Amino acid sequence: MPTEPTFRARVVEDLAAISPDDWNACARAGGAAYNPFVDHRFLLALERSGSVGGRSGWAPAHIVLEDGAGLAGLAPCYLKSHSQGEYVFDHAFADAYERAGGSYYPKLQVAAPFTPVTGPRLMPAPGRDPDTVRGALAAALRGLMRQTDASSIHVTFASEAEQQALVRSGFLPRVDKQYHWRNEGYGSYDDFLAALASRKRKQLKRERREALADGVTIRHVTGAELTEAHWDAFFAFYMDTGARKWGRPYLTRRFFSLVGEAMPERILLVLAEAGGRPIAGALNFIGDDALYGRYWGALEERPFLHFEVCYHQAIDAAIARGLARVEAGAQGEHKLARGYRPVTTWSAHAFADPGLQRAVADYLARERAYMAAVTDELEAAAPFRHATEGVAPDA
């Protein structure tokens, strides 16, 4: 009778102590598509720039799982003292628990910091059985929760398969919604427009015309073209948006220089310019099958410029690169009218206190039922033509 493998887990507080080749091989194990936000270069730039670590409230505590045959799996993990920068909101859980006399922080977050993008979280080494390794990583996380006296574990923007593995280990499932654009084999933006109902098609054409009025031009910058001047301009946009949305922006100026130097081929900066100077921009990362829109900002208010720079230009870029989809970040039902459709995202949660676990389980069951109903309504509101409609001429 075969024996169960014996795993050992250790915590690494500096990603540089883990080989980039080992890390990236685990992130791509099983033929997974490349995801820039679990790339060793991206996560290391966060640490080296001070965006995580130090006094940020994100203390690296990466899980390394090993056995007699060597590396078995990895998980990007952080010990957190707050609930900022996660995009799967648990403030209500924290408030309720602390009103009842508990201490919600620290907690464990298994995630790509500040990044609401689905990607590998429980990463088996190549050749390892995913379910076995995921179960062992879940057990290691519970051990770390006890060791650090953390209240809970939150594995956010995991794959559906990872969520299912965690549920088998006693974690609670949670679902949410985002809006992604899907490339149905379009050869151009006009091909995409032809799939829309006539009224919506006219609306988007008008948006694009008005966004580029008064001499506004768009420039795509990537790879070796990226310079510190570009990052200076973009950081000003980022700081303006971050100050308004979050109070204190999460990323330091140094992060953009480091990530731009480390992985320029995976970055697309879309800049809007007027009078020879940048006035707005959107930062995108390029995966094997997706374009990921992450940050936007502007120094001037222009009609529809946000939609042009963040959504329409992203569609243009995805079509040009033959990418299957655009993921434009968290929330935002306004994306629906621009051809972005609702998709499900997954997370899993476990709590040290049995009472809190039961209370959250009840809440999440009701939330999942609500999300299922909302998804049907949102899909029905998508701007695409019905099969019985022809392509009406635009006015």
Steps between C-alpha positions, in 0.01 A plus 500: 500500500656836399590735784402865513786735409665681789530871437693769682395864481715801569438874480716730290487872581702617198402382155861534385577191710290292257647425159319695225516191280340282769233761576405560138502128420246443778288790373493338155465137615246289318510723193349804674500816290758760597363746756718809556380556856648177635820549302794504742609832346169673576477379859867575567453855369222547756734391779809687383305823448349496849148468360473189717704426810621758749212709633266422210294247696592227251773286656623230257453148639526282191439128548760256366386138502762225474538127540773243450497560125552876537272792425132400493314830487487871580243760607533882494393591853499814715433566867274804504410762758210654302261418214613751239605420145318166475180563298317213673351692786494361854458824697161384628654178633774698674257749653265231630781293648663794674164621637466152651837542671725317253814616323461469124856607420745360416353284227654300215447607140593269213493735203682718253497827697283785370396287203140383441604248234435127512821300498686212667503512878577143612774416253619137466847434367514350150418132498326508839138401552311831531231378740753343737718809506206738538374299797845513658530875440156551660622308804820707508294820494298379797823424681628852428168646620551328836868593517436871438175516700326626185121512498451367148632398159380664178594351163375760255462496121587132491411268215175306527698175540699652787182617669354150473815350653483747787132427561593132532745614771226680693528850352190705419436585132427853387416632153502846350461665160728681260457619144725360226500561127515185289664488160269300274756487221467867409739636239442863599308722739241549225444123494425517871263794448310301238407251772322771701147624480477808277429748780795377706726504196419865433556585865851354503596668173387835641693439822820435309458807279437729795784356708746585223364849427702818553829348387520207742717218364570149631837333522582139598838456673649160575825309537823690443304818421409545868706770673513663842324802348206276414492367858522854642196597294307188585579522872342844508184349350511209744545727802202715399270198465639325806460803725135532398408128517712359781629799697855368483623339177638149545794499259819703536662687214792256514269208424429629151870540422581153629218319324563697183864396504429138595217413261458774236383252237195428717395864543282718278462863600219684319555876510262777397683813395393856428722791403801269496467384860339197669168582669374149584612141489415137572746231603440153357684172543519242221438132565514211256127516436378821664565871534462614860403861564625605842534874568367819347532868571458842341610856568225650283130418483395421143168343393526122458880502527492239777297262283727556201831451679395213726244300302490581128878518463535175695267331251704641211820365657354157574375460144837609358681246720251218448420480872189318613372756749545827684470501878435856611516467878242480776142629508362745247162426342574785257729251324193302393393768249851487347475130412649357820299206635452364852722215613536322833803530727577263786649520847510279809512591868564325831467635853666390821193576711225241436229756578635742242534216249130412544385862475701565184382170347139612538575842351689357202225252418253788466754707307556217247127475432483874441802491267345223291186707445697816422711323239196401297369857509834647397549259211153591370602868504808446280503724189535219246253437219260211536531221247182613322627858446673613187775760489321832468681784324633770730360850473 
